[in-house]
């Protein structure tokens, strides 16, 4: 079954994130690695082989890069799928240059549950990989703000997109 809608929405996310990306990019939970391919200056890492990651790892909270290696780190529609998300955000802090930024996109828990249910028949990720222990359906703004502030990040900007259903956050060190 062709997931036309999933591909279309992924393109919308990529197009909303790209204007904020600068310098060397690390995309954590890169999936099909569309953002890195579109930006053309970075590395996409994932724990699951969706087919086009630059680097597959067992744990995104322990990445094989030197400290302060990246100008921008993105976690697009994936932070809720990372069980050890607090550790991963701390790892982002280590990997980010002093003037760098972390960009994430996220649905709210309610919208995420509804969305996953609607898309279930077409979503290959749900069929093949499914939800693992520690994964959640979306995250609230409060949850996101707490995780990032606990790792010494400051919110630089927040915007809604995709009919105001999705949020884009930019955090700085």
N, C-alpha and C positions, 0 to 999 in steps of 0.2 A: 504494500500500500504506500502511495506517495504522500508524504507529509508536506504538502504545499504550504499550508498555513504556518506550520512550525518554521519552515525555511523563511517565509515572509517576515514573521515576527522576529526571528534571529537577525535578519537584515536590518529591521527597524532599530533593534537594540544597538547593533554595530554602528549604524549611522548616527545614533544619538550620542554614543560614547566617543567616536572618532574626533570630534572637534576639541575634546578635553585632553586628548593624549598628546604628550610631547616627549622628546628624547627617546631613550632606550626603554622599551616596553617589556614587561613580564605579565602574561595573562595566566592567572591561576584558575584551574578548572576550565580550560580552554575549549573543551568539547571538540567540535569540528575545526577549531582554530581559525575561524573566519575573521576575527578582529586582527590578529597578527598578520594574516595574509593581506588584509585590506590596508593596514598601516605600513607594512613592509620594513619594520625595524624592531624586531623583538623575538621573544621566545614564548611559546605556548606550552604549559605543563598541565598534566592531568594525571589522575590515579586510575582512570579507566580509558581503555583504548577505543575511542570513537572513530579512529581512522586517520587523523592528521595532526596529532600533537607532535611538537618538536621533541618533547621529553616526557616519558612516562615514569612516574615515581610511585613509591609505596605510600608516601606521606608528604603532603604539601606543607607541613609545618617544619620540615627539615630539608631544605632545598640546597643543592650543591653549587651555590653561587657565593661569591665573596660579599661581605657586608657593603652596603651602599653601592650596589651595582646597577640599580635601575632608577630612572627618572619618573616612570609611571608604572604602577602595578594595577591591574584590573582583575576584578572578580565579577564576571557578568552572569547574572541569573544562576549563581552557583554557591554563594556563601551558605545558604540554607541546606545545601547538599553536602556540606563538609562537617562531619560530626565533631571534630576538634577545632572548630572555627576560631575560638579564642587564641589557640596556639598558632594558627595560621595567620591571624592578624598581627600577632607579635612577630612572627617571621617576616611579614611584610614590612614592619617597622625596621627590622634589622637590614633588610635588603634595599630599602629605599634611601636614596641620596637625601641629604639634609633639606634640600628645597623641593623634594619630590612629592608626589601625590598618589593616593590610592583612590580608584574609581570603582564603585560597585553599582549594580542595578538589582532591584528587589521588588517583588510583589508582596502585598500584605498577606498574612496567613489566610484570611477568608477568601480573598481573590485567588490565591494560589490553590487552595483546596478545590474551589469551583473549577478553576482552569484545568487542573490535573484530571479531574473527573470528566470534563467535556472532551479533553484531548486523548484520553486513555486509548480509544480504538486505533488512533493513528500515530501515537508517540512511541517510536522505537525504543527510546531510553526507558520508558516505563515497562515495556514488554521484555526487554533484554536484561536490564540492570535492576530496575525497580527501586524502591526506597529501602535504604539500609538503616540499621540501628543508629540513632543520633541525628538522622536527617529530619528536617521539619518542613512543613508546607509554608513557605514564605517566612518573613520576619517583620516585626513592627519597627517603626522608626525608633521607638524607645530602646528596643533590643539592640538595634544597630548602633545607635549613639552610645550606649553603654559599653559594648564590646570595643569600639574604637577609642572612646575616651579612656577606658581602662588601659589601653596600650599607648597612651600619650599622643593620640591623633586629635586634630581639631577639624570640625566641619567647615569647609570652605564654601561649598554651595550644595544646594539640593534643588532638584527640579522634578516635576512629574511629566511623564510622556505616555504615549500609547493610550490615548483617551483618558489620561490621568489615572490609569490603573497601575502603572509601573513608576518606580522612583529611581532616580540617578543621584548618587551621593558622591561628592569629591571631598576627600580628607587630606590634610597636610600634616607633616611631622611637627 
